[in-house]
Amino acid sequence: MKLIIGLGNPGTKFKNTRHNAGIWIIENWCENQKLTAFSQKKKLEAKILKNPQFIIALSQTFMNESGRMVKKVMREFQIAPQNLLLVHDDSDLMVGTFKLQYDRGSAGHNGVASVIQALKSQEFSRLRIGIRPLISDHRPKAENFVLKRFNSAEIAKLNSLIPEIDKNIKEWLLS
């Protein structure tokens, strides 16, 4: 069984912020796949969708505490780290880009660091969604933009990624 987890922060205050790009991408991917039967699982701190091929979890914990939720979900469904795809924002990548990688460190992402610490492993896949603003004259610090919303041009760039992300997720599920 494979597990896909979208990371972000809970609540309407953080909906559509850059830090919630992981949840946003997975929600849109699920919508395109006609997967809508999520149920809130308070004890797992996640919204869960389970089908015969895979499980999807949307984090309902704060980003920096993601490891606790990921560990609970993986324990509940008996998932090995190698069968995990963690989908999250990445402030090192420009909006409109993404990378699918395996067995990498956190690169300073506190949510990913929390997951690595909780699992005592980094042997899982990560779909890193670029959230860095398209500003050419300077490089803002991540803490200055991760909780800000995307503008309309950036949303269009994210939407344009969905077909390629869809292909990557499907290939990962088949691997």
Secondary structure as GFF3:
##gff-version 3
##sequence-region A 1 175
A	DSSP	beta_strand	2	6	.	.	.	ID=ss1
A	DSSP	three_ten_helix	18	20	.	.	.	ID=ss2
A	DSSP	alpha_helix	21	32	.	.	.	ID=ss3
A	DSSP	beta_strand	39	41	.	.	.	ID=ss4
A	DSSP	three_ten_helix	42	44	.	.	.	ID=ss5
A	DSSP	beta_strand	46	50	.	.	.	ID=ss6
A	DSSP	beta_strand	54	59	.	.	.	ID=ss7
A	DSSP	three_ten_helix	63	65	.	.	.	ID=ss8
A	DSSP	alpha_helix	66	77	.	.	.	ID=ss9
A	DSSP	three_ten_helix	81	83	.	.	.	ID=ss10
A	DSSP	beta_strand	84	94	.	.	.	ID=ss11
A	DSSP	beta_strand	98	102	.	.	.	ID=ss12
A	DSSP	alpha_helix	110	119	.	.	.	ID=ss13
A	DSSP	beta_strand	125	132	.	.	.	ID=ss14
A	DSSP	three_ten_helix	142	144	.	.	.	ID=ss15
A	DSSP	alpha_helix	152	174	.	.	.	ID=ss16
###
